[in-house]
């Protein structure tokens, strides 16, 4: 099942300390086949993700490991 997700970043400065870990987790999701693509939004800070999993809940579980998601 493919899942499209959109994320917004309200406070870039608060997330800056987590950027390196975010990139590491994104690379791991890609390597595991859980993420097919990630695109930065141009209109405002944020991202579009194309994810894959057996269920929406399985995809959400993986997305919830992203530091930017954890930190809000």
C-alpha positions as CSV (number, residue, x, y, z in Angstrom):
1,X,0.0,0.0,0.0
2,X,1.3,3.4,-0.9
3,X,0.7,6.3,1.5
4,X,1.3,10.0,0.7
5,X,2.1,12.2,3.6
6,X,2.6,16.0,4.0
7,X,4.5,17.6,6.8
8,X,4.7,21.2,7.8
9,X,7.5,22.9,9.8
10,X,6.3,25.7,11.9
11,X,9.5,26.5,13.7
12,X,12.7,25.6,11.8
13,X,15.0,26.8,14.6
14,X,13.5,24.3,17.1
15,X,14.1,21.4,14.7
16,X,17.6,22.4,13.7
17,X,19.4,20.3,16.4
18,X,17.5,17.2,15.1
19,X,18.3,17.7,11.4
20,X,21.2,15.2,11.2
21,X,19.3,12.5,12.9
22,X,16.2,13.2,10.7
23,X,18.4,12.7,7.6
24,X,19.8,9.5,9.0
25,X,16.3,8.1,9.8
26,X,15.0,9.1,6.3
27,X,18.0,7.3,4.7
28,X,17.2,4.2,6.8
29,X,13.5,4.3,5.8
30,X,14.6,4.5,2.2
31,X,17.0,1.6,2.6
32,X,14.3,-0.5,4.3
33,X,11.9,0.2,1.4
34,X,9.5,2.0,3.7
35,X,10.0,5.3,1.9
36,X,9.9,5.6,-1.9
37,X,10.5,9.4,-2.1
38,X,10.7,12.6,-0.2
39,X,10.2,16.1,-1.7
40,X,10.7,19.5,-0.1
41,X,7.7,21.8,-0.3
42,X,8.4,25.0,-2.2
43,X,5.5,27.2,-1.0
44,X,6.4,26.9,2.7
45,X,8.7,24.8,4.9
46,X,7.8,21.2,4.8
47,X,7.9,17.9,3.0
48,X,5.9,15.4,1.0
49,X,6.7,11.8,1.5
50,X,5.7,8.7,-0.5
51,X,5.7,5.7,1.9
52,X,5.0,2.0,1.5
53,X,3.7,-0.5,4.0
54,X,1.2,-3.3,4.6
55,X,-1.3,-1.0,6.4
56,X,-1.7,2.7,7.1
57,X,-0.9,1.9,10.8
58,X,2.3,0.2,9.8
59,X,3.4,3.3,7.8
60,X,2.4,5.6,10.7
61,X,4.5,3.5,13.1
62,X,7.6,4.1,10.9
63,X,6.8,7.8,10.3
64,X,6.6,8.3,14.0
65,X,10.3,7.3,14.3
66,X,11.3,10.5,12.5
67,X,12.8,13.1,14.9
68,X,10.9,16.0,13.3
69,X,7.6,14.1,14.0
70,X,8.7,13.2,17.5
71,X,9.7,16.8,18.3
72,X,6.5,18.2,16.6
